[in-house]
Structure formats: structure tokens, C-alpha cells
Amino acid sequence: MKSVNVNRNIIDLEYAVRGPIPQRAAKLKQQGKKIIPCNIGNPQALGQKPITFYREVLSLLENPNIINREKYLSQNPISKFENISNHAINVSEKLLANMETGLGAYTDSKGQYFIRESVAKFIDKRDNIDLSKSNLQSNPNNIFLTDGASEGAKGVLELLITDKNDGIMIPIPQYPLYSATLKRCGGTQVNYYPDEDNDWALNKEILDVSFKEGKANKIKVKAIVVINPGNPTGAILDKSSIMQVIEFAEENNLAIIADEVYQENLYGGEFISFAKAIGDKNIPLFSLHSVSKGYYGECGQRGGYLELRNPPSVSNSVLSFTELLFKVSSVNLCSNTIGQALVYLMVSPPQKGTDAFEVFTKEKETILDDLLAKATIIRKSFEEMDGMECFGKIGALYLFPRMNILPPNTTDYDYCMSLLEETGLCVVNGSGFGQKPNTHHLRIAFLPSKESLQGILSLWIDFHNKYVNQ
């Protein structure tokens, strides 16, 4: 064939975190320019070390033949080498026994049941659920293990969108997974705008404006996406914002898609899950979590889960929503088994009294403390940049400052591309995530080492003040 028609929705979708600016950065790197990639939340690509306990367990799962050797070495240590912890050995044997067929075989399309049970227990413990109230407990049968949180979100959106008049409410700015998936499915994005000057808070008035606008355009809004802590803003939603989202969803018969993959990235803030806040209200909820963020940063391993609560009834099928989602999952057979194992480790950390606890806890605290320190250094530098403001508590892995000054006829895209060309710092323009009209932002992931930041920030400050005042 000389040419072929393809899906127009694929042609039109955009994904800024791997868009023109990162693509230009890749070319500059090939040409020998030093690049500091702050365009994506990819911790280990910027030097964050993997959690030792996780990698110990994974190494034993991948090669069970060495378990007996490690047992022997734990009893007869060789000072030259650092032994794998006994707890890692025990957990590996437990995982292999429960998996039965090891890592190389397909699992149930929802993922290993014992891992889903562990996820349910993790959720109940996280939310301080009274286990005597069975209606509030997490149900393993409504949990799907996924290749990262993205696959769970895509699965839900594919089921909800039936034509271009079906809409999903999305926070602006938003992580472009949602806009891209909606475009791919042929649905309509209905924007709502958190209050940036009020630390990106939400209220029903904000949500009502967007809902009514969608309705006026004959869009049937089916669900609202909430990202907490926020991406790209890093903002942590307070209890009032969360409860007003829930009230709004209940009043308008909407499902809630809660993207909560940054729930460990709080730096002193408080995380309130939507599952806990909804309680016994009969509101459909789809909650997402992942091993890619937090303090683990295992992005390449692609592990995550999707939890369903109060799944909506299906009007045109004898199958339930959960059964249909299982059908979709079955097409892919199952999520990858390494990712499933990491989800188990994420929700079942070493407990006090095990020989892995001390190292695990120290590594976790060091990573989170380091992230906060780096975010603080960057945010402090904004004070030296003319017209740069940053709102909200520090959360997730990002800062999303607003640029109140830009030269005439320039955009945040122009700024970020010029910043890359001149300094090698790769960030993403705010327009790639969406933003209020006539505002300009950028997103920076605070992941590079302190040494790299200290070197680049002075260059950035000089670049910025020259650029905006030209």
C-alpha cells in the first residue's frame, strides 16, 4: 500500500511529557550537550537507588536456584560480601509458594489472588477501617493488578466512553494520560480548574461551572478524575476539597476516578483517600496506585492496581461492570508478574523485628527527605526569578510555577525550549498539561541530585531574568 487511513484520534492525541521538548533534548544529548531531564517523574533515571529489600526479593524470584545458597551464606557469612536479608529469603519463598508456577507463567487476568488480598489489607489498614463493618472493607475480587496505574485508568475510560458526547471531567492542569486516552477513545474532555491562588483547592462552585458548561454543549458527563497529590501541580487536596468533590459526584450521579499514585509523596502533608472519604456512600469509585512513584520509583517494572468500589450497573449487558473490566483485562491475559510481585512488596513492607526493617526504613526516609530538600531548593530559587510564583504545599514529585512575565508574543513553550537550548535543563511547558487561558506555567520534576541542581539553578535564574525582561 502506498498510503493507508489510520485512526484520526491517534494522530490528534498529544503527550507533552515525551513531546517536542524532550525529543529535542534527546537530539541535543546525541550531539554531546549535557541534559538534565526534569520532564518526567522517573526517579531511578536520575540516580535514585532502588530499595534494597525489593531488589533482593526480585533477584531470588527471578532465580530461585540461589535461595539455598543464600540461606547457607546467611548462616556462614563471608565478610567480603553483603548477604541478602533473611526476611527477603523468607518473603521470596512465600511468594514462590503462592505463585506456584513462578514468574514465567500467566496469572489470573486480575492478577494473583493472594496479592490482591494483600492489597485489600493494605487499603483497610491505610484507611483505618473498622474490620467489624464489612461494607467498608476492600474486596480482593474488585481489585485488578495492572501494568502501572495507566493501564487501570485506560481500562475504565474505554468502558465509560461510548461516543463523542460522553464526557469525563478532568482537572486543568492534568496529567496528559487522561486527555490522550479520552482522545483515543473518542470521548470529550470537560475541563475544571482548581483554584491555583488558593493552593489548588476545589469546591462545588468550581465543579458546577464546568459540569453545566458540558451539559449546555450536550455532553453527558459520566465521571470526574481527581489526581491527589496532584500531577503536574504537586498539590495535596485538603479534606474540604475532597468532601466537596464527593458531594458534587453524588448530586450529579458521577463516578470518581481517583489517581492516588503519589500518596507516599507528602513531605509532612496529609493524604486522605477517596475510599476512606466516601465511606458507605453509594458512589462509584475507581482508585489507582502504582509502584512507579512514592519512595520506590520502580517506573520500568510497571506494577500497579485498580480498586473498584460501588461499580455502576451496566444498562446494555447482562455482565456487571467488574465482569466487563475482567473481559478487557483478559484480552491482555495478565499484567506482568514482576510488577505484581512489586505491588505485593509495596503493600507488605518489612515489619519491625525483621532483619530488613532497619535498612528499609532508613532508605525510605532518606529518599523522601532528599526529595523534599531538592523541592525546597528549587522553590527557593523561584524567589530570585522575576514574576515566578509557586502555589500549594509540596507534594508528588513536581513543582508547577506560574510565570507572570513573558516577552510579548511568546509562550511557556517558547520559554521551555529556549531554557533547554541554553542551559540543558529539560522541563515541560504548562500548556502541555492545560492551564487557564492567559496563564503560563512549567512543570519541573525535583529528581536530579543536589549537586546537579546547585549547578543548574544559577544558570536558570540568569536565563530567566534575561529572557523575561528582554
VEXDREN-2710 file (C-alpha; in Angstrom, 1 decimal):
% VEXDREN-2710
k/r/px/py/pz
1/MET/0.0/0.0/0.0
2/LYS/1.3/3.5/-0.9
3/SER/-0.8/5.0/1.9
4/VAL/-3.4/4.0/4.5
5/ASN/-6.0/5.8/6.5
6/VAL/-5.4/5.5/10.3
7/ASN/-7.4/6.4/13.4
8/ARG/-7.6/10.2/13.4
9/ASN/-7.8/10.1/17.2
10/ILE/-4.3/8.7/17.4
11/ILE/-3.0/11.3/15.1
12/ASP/-4.5/14.1/17.2
13/LEU/-3.6/12.9/20.7
14/GLU/-0.7/14.7/22.5
15/TYR/1.5/13.6/25.3
16/ALA/3.7/16.6/26.3
17/VAL/6.0/14.8/28.8
18/ARG/7.5/12.9/25.9
19/GLY/6.7/15.6/23.3
20/PRO/8.7/18.1/21.2
21/ILE/10.8/19.5/24.1
22/PRO/12.0/16.1/25.4
23/GLN/12.5/14.9/21.8
24/ARG/14.7/18.0/21.2
25/ALA/16.6/17.2/24.4
26/ALA/17.3/13.7/23.1
27/LYS/18.9/15.1/19.9
28/LEU/21.0/17.6/21.9
29/LYS/22.2/14.8/24.1
30/GLN/23.3/12.8/21.0
31/GLN/25.2/15.9/19.9
32/GLY/27.1/15.9/23.2
33/LYS/25.2/18.5/25.2
34/LYS/24.7/17.8/28.9
35/ILE/21.0/17.4/29.6
36/ILE/19.2/17.4/32.9
37/PRO/15.9/15.6/32.3
38/CYS/13.3/17.0/34.6
39/ASN/10.4/16.4/32.2
40/ILE/9.1/13.2/33.7
41/GLY/8.8/11.5/37.1
42/ASN/11.4/8.8/36.5
43/PRO/13.4/8.7/39.8
44/GLN/15.9/6.0/39.0
45/ALA/16.8/7.6/35.7
46/LEU/18.1/10.5/37.8
47/GLY/20.1/8.5/40.3
48/GLN/17.6/7.4/42.9
49/LYS/18.8/4.0/44.2
50/PRO/16.3/1.1/44.2
51/ILE/15.1/-0.1/47.6
52/THR/17.5/-2.9/48.6
53/PHE/14.8/-5.2/50.0
54/TYR/12.8/-5.0/46.8
55/ARG/15.7/-5.9/44.6
56/GLU/16.8/-8.7/46.9
57/VAL/13.4/-10.3/46.7
58/LEU/13.2/-9.8/42.9
59/SER/16.6/-11.4/42.4
60/LEU/15.5/-14.5/44.3
61/LEU/12.2/-14.7/42.4
62/GLU/14.0/-14.5/39.1
63/ASN/16.5/-17.2/40.1
64/PRO/15.1/-19.4/42.8
65/ASN/18.0/-21.8/42.5
66/ILE/20.1/-19.4/44.5
67/ILE/17.8/-19.3/47.5
68/ASN/19.5/-22.3/49.2
69/ARG/22.9/-20.7/48.6
70/GLU/21.7/-17.5/50.3
71/LYS/20.4/-19.5/53.2
72/TYR/23.8/-21.1/53.6
73/LEU/25.6/-17.7/53.4
74/SER/23.2/-16.2/56.0
75/GLN/24.4/-18.9/58.4
76/ASN/28.0/-18.8/57.3
77/PRO/28.6/-15.1/56.3
78/ILE/31.6/-14.2/54.2
79/SER/32.8/-10.8/55.3
80/LYS/33.7/-9.8/51.8
81/PHE/30.1/-9.9/50.7
82/GLU/26.9/-8.3/52.0
83/ASN/24.3/-11.1/52.5
84/ILE/20.7/-10.9/51.4
85/SER/18.5/-10.5/54.4
86/ASN/16.7/-13.5/55.9
87/HIS/13.4/-11.6/55.6
88/ALA/14.0/-11.3/51.8
89/ILE/14.6/-15.0/51.6
90/ASN/11.5/-15.8/53.6
91/VAL/9.3/-13.4/51.6
92/SER/10.7/-14.9/48.3
93/GLU/9.9/-18.4/49.4
94/LYS/6.4/-17.3/50.4
95/LEU/5.8/-15.6/47.1
96/LEU/7.1/-18.5/45.0
97/ALA/4.9/-21.0/47.0
98/ASN/1.8/-18.8/46.5
99/MET/2.6/-18.2/42.8
100/GLU/3.1/-22.0/42.3
101/THR/4.2/-21.5/38.7
102/GLY/6.9/-18.8/39.3
103/LEU/7.3/-15.6/37.4
104/GLY/7.3/-17.0/33.9
105/ALA/3.7/-18.1/33.7
106/TYR/0.5/-16.2/33.0
107/THR/-1.6/-15.5/36.1
108/ASP/-5.3/-14.8/36.5
109/SER/-6.3/-11.8/34.4
110/LYS/-6.9/-9.8/37.6
111/GLY/-3.6/-10.8/39.0
112/GLN/-2.6/-13.3/41.7
113/TYR/-5.4/-13.6/44.2
114/PHE/-3.1/-13.6/47.3
115/ILE/-1.5/-10.4/46.1
116/ARG/-5.0/-8.8/45.7
117/GLU/-5.8/-9.9/49.2
118/SER/-2.6/-8.2/50.5
119/VAL/-3.6/-5.0/48.6
120/ALA/-7.1/-5.1/50.2
121/LYS/-5.5/-5.4/53.7
122/PHE/-3.1/-2.6/52.9
123/ILE/-6.1/-0.3/51.9
124/ASP/-8.0/-1.2/55.1
125/LYS/-5.0/-0.5/57.3
126/ARG/-4.2/2.7/55.5
127/ASP/-7.7/4.0/55.9
128/ASN/-8.1/2.7/59.5
129/ILE/-11.2/0.7/58.6
130/ASP/-13.2/-0.9/61.3
131/LEU/-13.0/-4.6/60.2
132/SER/-16.3/-5.3/62.0
133/LYS/-18.0/-3.2/59.3
134/SER/-17.7/-5.5/56.3
135/ASN/-19.4/-3.0/54.0
136/LEU/-16.4/-0.6/54.3
137/GLN/-13.7/-3.3/53.7
138/SER/-11.8/-3.5/50.5
139/ASN/-12.8/-6.6/48.4
140/PRO/-10.0/-8.5/46.6
141/ASN/-12.4/-9.5/43.9
142/ASN/-12.8/-5.9/43.0
143/ILE/-9.0/-5.3/42.7
144/PHE/-7.1/-5.6/39.4
145/LEU/-3.3/-5.8/39.3
146/THR/-2.2/-3.7/36.3
147/ASP/0.9/-2.7/34.3
148/GLY/1.2/0.6/36.2
149/ALA/-1.7/2.8/37.1
150/SER/-2.0/4.0/33.5
151/GLU/-3.5/0.6/32.3
152/GLY/-6.2/0.7/35.0
153/ALA/-7.2/4.3/34.0
154/LYS/-7.3/3.3/30.4
155/GLY/-9.5/0.3/31.1
156/VAL/-12.1/2.3/33.0
157/LEU/-12.2/5.1/30.4
158/GLU/-12.5/2.6/27.5
159/LEU/-15.7/1.2/29.1
160/LEU/-17.2/4.6/30.0
161/ILE/-16.8/6.3/26.6
162/THR/-19.3/5.1/24.0
163/ASP/-19.3/8.1/21.7
164/LYS/-18.1/11.8/21.3
165/ASN/-21.0/13.0/23.6
166/ASP/-19.7/11.1/26.6
167/GLY/-17.5/13.3/28.7
168/ILE/-15.1/13.0/31.6
169/MET/-14.3/15.9/33.9
170/ILE/-10.5/16.4/34.1
171/PRO/-8.6/18.9/36.4
172/ILE/-6.7/21.5/34.4
173/PRO/-3.7/21.3/34.6
174/GLN/-3.8/17.5/34.3
175/TYR/-1.6/14.5/33.6
176/PRO/-1.9/14.0/29.8
177/LEU/-2.7/10.3/30.2
178/TYR/-6.3/11.4/30.7
179/SER/-6.6/13.8/27.7
180/ALA/-4.7/11.4/25.5
181/THR/-6.8/8.4/26.4
182/LEU/-10.0/10.4/26.0
183/LYS/-8.9/11.5/22.6
184/ARG/-8.0/7.9/21.7
185/CYS/-11.4/6.6/22.9
186/GLY/-13.3/9.4/21.0
187/GLY/-14.9/11.0/24.1
188/THR/-15.0/14.6/25.3
189/GLN/-12.8/16.3/27.9
190/VAL/-14.7/18.5/30.2
191/ASN/-12.2/20.8/32.0
192/TYR/-12.4/22.1/35.5
193/TYR/-10.0/24.5/37.1
194/PRO/-8.7/24.1/40.7
195/ASP/-8.1/27.4/42.5
196/GLU/-4.4/27.9/42.0
197/ASP/-4.1/31.0/44.2
198/ASN/-5.8/29.1/47.0
199/ASP/-3.3/26.2/46.9
200/TRP/-5.1/24.5/44.1
201/ALA/-8.2/23.8/46.2
202/LEU/-11.6/22.6/44.9
203/ASN/-15.2/23.5/45.7
204/LYS/-18.6/22.7/44.2
205/GLU/-18.9/26.1/42.6
206/ILE/-15.8/25.4/40.5
207/LEU/-17.1/22.0/39.5
208/ASP/-20.6/23.2/38.8
209/VAL/-19.4/25.7/36.3
210/SER/-17.6/23.0/34.2
211/PHE/-20.4/20.5/34.6
212/LYS/-23.1/23.0/33.4
213/GLU/-20.9/24.1/30.5
214/GLY/-20.6/20.5/29.4
215/LYS/-24.3/19.9/29.8
216/ALA/-25.0/23.1/27.7
217/ASN/-22.9/21.5/25.0
218/LYS/-24.9/18.3/25.1
219/ILE/-22.1/16.4/26.7
220/LYS/-23.2/13.5/29.0
221/VAL/-20.6/13.7/31.9
222/LYS/-20.0/10.3/33.3
223/ALA/-17.1/10.7/35.7
224/ILE/-14.7/13.1/37.3
225/VAL/-10.9/12.5/37.5
226/VAL/-9.1/13.7/40.6
227/ILE/-5.3/13.5/41.0
228/ASN/-4.2/13.6/44.6
229/PRO/-1.4/14.5/45.3
230/GLY/-1.5/16.4/42.1
231/ASN/0.3/15.9/38.8
232/PRO/1.6/18.3/37.5
233/THR/0.8/20.7/40.4
234/GLY/2.1/18.6/43.3
235/ALA/-0.7/20.0/45.4
236/ILE/-2.2/17.9/48.2
237/LEU/-6.0/18.2/48.5
238/ASP/-7.4/19.1/51.9
239/LYS/-10.4/17.4/53.4
240/SER/-12.8/20.2/52.4
241/SER/-11.8/19.8/48.8
242/ILE/-12.2/16.1/48.8
243/MET/-15.6/16.2/50.5
244/GLN/-16.9/18.7/48.1
245/VAL/-15.8/16.6/45.1
246/ILE/-17.7/13.7/46.7
247/GLU/-20.9/15.7/47.3
248/PHE/-20.7/17.0/43.7
249/ALA/-20.3/13.5/42.3
250/GLU/-23.2/12.2/44.4
251/GLU/-25.5/15.1/43.4
252/ASN/-24.7/14.6/39.7
253/ASN/-24.6/10.8/39.6
254/LEU/-20.9/10.7/38.6
255/ALA/-18.2/8.1/39.1
256/ILE/-14.9/9.3/40.6
257/ILE/-11.6/8.2/39.2
258/ALA/-9.1/8.8/42.0
259/ASP/-5.5/8.8/40.8
260/GLU/-3.6/8.4/44.1
261/VAL/-0.2/7.2/42.9
262/TYR/1.7/9.9/44.8
263/GLN/0.1/9.0/48.2
264/GLU/3.5/8.4/49.8
265/ASN/4.9/11.7/48.5
266/LEU/3.5/14.0/51.2
267/TYR/6.6/15.6/52.9
268/GLY/4.6/16.3/56.1
269/GLY/1.2/16.8/54.4
270/GLU/-1.8/14.6/55.0
271/PHE/-3.2/12.2/52.5
272/ILE/-7.0/11.3/52.6
273/SER/-8.0/8.6/50.2
274/PHE/-11.3/8.9/48.4
275/ALA/-12.2/5.3/49.5
276/LYS/-12.0/6.5/53.1
277/ALA/-13.8/9.8/52.5
278/ILE/-16.6/8.1/50.6
279/GLY/-17.3/5.6/53.3
280/ASP/-20.6/3.9/52.9
281/LYS/-21.9/6.4/50.2
282/ASN/-23.0/4.6/47.1
283/ILE/-20.7/6.5/44.7
284/PRO/-18.8/4.5/42.0
285/LEU/-15.1/4.9/42.7
286/PHE/-12.1/3.7/40.7
287/SER/-8.9/4.2/42.7
288/LEU/-5.4/3.9/41.2
289/HIS/-2.0/3.2/42.8
290/SER/1.4/2.3/41.4
291/VAL/5.0/1.2/42.3
292/SER/6.4/3.9/40.0
293/LYS/6.3/6.8/42.4
294/GLY/6.4/7.1/46.2
295/TYR/9.9/6.3/47.6
296/TYR/10.2/3.1/45.4
297/GLY/10.4/4.7/42.0
298/GLU/10.2/1.4/40.1
299/CYS/8.8/3.0/36.9
300/GLY/10.2/0.5/34.5
301/GLN/8.8/-2.5/36.3
302/ARG/5.2/-1.5/35.5
303/GLY/3.2/-2.5/38.6
304/GLY/0.0/-1.0/39.9
305/TYR/-3.5/-1.7/41.0
306/LEU/-7.1/-0.6/40.3
307/GLU/-9.7/-0.9/43.0
308/LEU/-13.4/-0.7/42.3
309/ARG/-16.0/0.4/44.8
310/ASN/-19.7/0.6/44.1
311/PRO/-19.2/-0.2/40.4
312/PRO/-22.0/1.2/38.3
313/SER/-24.7/-1.1/36.8
314/VAL/-24.4/-1.7/33.0
315/SER/-27.6/-0.8/31.0
316/ASN/-26.8/-2.8/27.8
317/SER/-25.3/-6.1/29.1
318/VAL/-26.1/-8.9/31.5
319/LEU/-22.5/-8.6/32.6
320/SER/-21.5/-6.3/35.6
321/PHE/-19.0/-3.5/35.2
322/THR/-16.5/-5.6/37.1
323/GLU/-17.1/-8.6/34.7
324/LEU/-16.6/-6.3/31.7
325/LEU/-13.4/-4.9/33.1
326/PHE/-12.3/-8.5/33.6
327/LYS/-13.1/-9.2/30.0
328/VAL/-11.0/-6.3/28.9
329/SER/-8.1/-7.5/31.1
330/SER/-8.4/-11.0/29.7
331/VAL/-7.5/-9.7/26.2
332/ASN/-4.0/-8.8/27.6
333/LEU/-4.0/-12.2/29.5
334/CYS/-2.5/-10.6/32.7
335/SER/-0.3/-7.9/33.9
336/ASN/3.5/-8.6/34.2
337/THR/4.4/-10.8/37.1
338/ILE/7.4/-8.8/38.2
339/GLY/5.1/-5.8/38.6
340/GLN/2.6/-7.9/40.5
341/ALA/5.4/-9.0/42.9
342/LEU/6.4/-5.4/43.4
343/VAL/2.8/-4.5/44.3
344/TYR/2.9/-7.2/46.9
345/LEU/6.2/-5.7/48.3
346/MET/4.8/-2.2/48.2
347/VAL/1.8/-3.1/50.3
348/SER/3.7/-5.5/52.6
349/PRO/6.8/-3.7/53.8
350/PRO/9.3/-5.2/56.3
351/GLN/8.0/-5.0/59.8
352/LYS/9.9/-4.1/62.9
353/GLY/11.7/-7.1/64.3
354/THR/12.8/-8.4/60.8
355/ASP/16.4/-8.0/59.7
356/ALA/15.4/-6.0/56.7
357/PHE/13.4/-3.4/58.7
358/GLU/16.2/-1.0/59.7
359/VAL/17.8/-0.7/56.2
360/PHE/14.4/-0.5/54.5
361/THR/13.2/2.3/56.9
362/LYS/16.5/4.2/56.5
363/GLU/16.4/4.0/52.7
364/LYS/12.7/5.1/52.6
365/GLU/13.3/8.1/54.9
366/THR/16.5/9.2/53.1
367/ILE/14.8/9.2/49.7
368/LEU/11.7/11.2/50.9
369/ASP/13.9/13.6/52.9
370/ASP/16.1/14.1/49.9
371/LEU/13.1/14.8/47.6
372/LEU/11.8/17.4/50.0
373/ALA/15.2/19.1/50.3
374/LYS/15.5/19.3/46.5
375/ALA/12.0/20.6/46.0
376/THR/12.7/23.3/48.7
377/ILE/16.0/24.3/46.9
378/ILE/14.2/24.7/43.6
379/ARG/11.2/26.5/45.1
380/LYS/13.6/28.9/46.9
381/SER/15.2/29.8/43.6
382/PHE/11.9/31.0/42.2
383/GLU/12.1/33.9/44.6
384/GLU/15.1/35.1/42.5
385/MET/13.2/34.8/39.2
386/ASP/11.2/37.9/38.2
387/GLY/7.4/37.1/38.1
388/MET/7.7/33.5/39.1
389/GLU/5.2/32.2/41.7
390/CYS/4.5/28.7/43.0
391/PHE/1.4/27.7/45.0
392/GLY/0.3/24.9/47.2
393/LYS/2.1/22.5/49.6
394/ILE/5.0/20.4/48.2
395/GLY/3.7/17.0/47.1
396/ALA/4.2/14.3/44.5
397/LEU/7.4/14.8/42.5
398/TYR/6.8/18.2/40.8
399/LEU/6.6/21.9/41.1
400/PHE/4.4/23.9/38.7
401/PRO/5.3/27.5/39.0
402/ARG/3.3/30.3/37.2
403/MET/5.3/32.7/35.0
404/ASN/3.6/36.1/35.3
405/ILE/6.0/37.8/33.0
406/LEU/6.9/36.7/29.4
407/PRO/8.1/38.8/26.5
408/PRO/5.3/39.8/24.0
409/ASN/4.2/37.1/21.5
410/THR/6.0/34.3/23.4
411/THR/4.5/31.3/25.3
412/ASP/5.7/29.0/28.0
413/TYR/6.6/26.5/25.2
414/ASP/8.9/29.1/23.7
415/TYR/10.4/29.7/27.2
416/CYS/11.0/26.0/28.0
417/MET/12.5/25.3/24.6
418/SER/14.9/28.2/25.0
419/LEU/15.7/27.1/28.5
420/LEU/16.7/23.7/27.2
421/GLU/18.8/25.1/24.3
422/GLU/20.7/27.5/26.6
423/THR/21.1/25.5/29.8
424/GLY/20.4/21.9/29.1
425/LEU/17.5/21.8/31.6
426/CYS/14.6/19.9/30.2
427/VAL/11.2/20.8/31.7
428/VAL/7.7/20.7/30.3
429/ASN/5.6/23.7/29.3
430/GLY/2.4/24.3/31.2
431/SER/0.3/24.3/28.1
432/GLY/1.2/20.6/27.7
433/PHE/-0.9/19.9/30.8
434/GLY/-3.6/22.5/30.1
435/GLN/-3.9/25.8/32.1
436/LYS/-6.3/28.7/32.5
437/PRO/-6.3/31.0/29.5
438/ASN/-3.8/33.8/29.6
439/THR/-1.6/32.0/32.2
440/HIS/1.8/30.4/31.7
441/HIS/3.5/27.7/33.7
442/LEU/6.1/24.9/33.5
443/ARG/6.5/21.6/35.3
444/ILE/9.8/20.5/36.8
445/ALA/10.4/17.1/38.4
446/PHE/12.6/17.7/41.5
447/LEU/14.6/14.5/40.9
448/PRO/18.2/15.4/39.9
449/SER/20.9/15.2/42.6
450/LYS/21.5/18.2/44.8
451/GLU/24.9/18.7/43.1
452/SER/23.2/18.9/39.6
453/LEU/20.6/21.3/40.9
454/GLN/23.1/23.6/42.5
455/GLY/24.9/23.8/39.2
456/ILE/21.9/24.4/37.0
457/LEU/19.8/26.7/39.2
458/SER/22.1/29.6/39.0
459/LEU/22.1/29.2/35.2
460/TRP/18.3/29.0/35.2
461/ILE/18.0/32.2/37.3
462/ASP/20.3/34.1/34.9
463/PHE/18.5/32.7/31.9
464/HIS/15.0/33.5/33.3
465/ASN/15.7/37.1/34.2
466/LYS/17.3/37.9/30.9
467/TYR/14.5/36.1/29.0
468/VAL/11.5/37.7/30.6
469/ASN/13.0/41.2/30.6
470/GLN/14.2/41.3/27.0
END
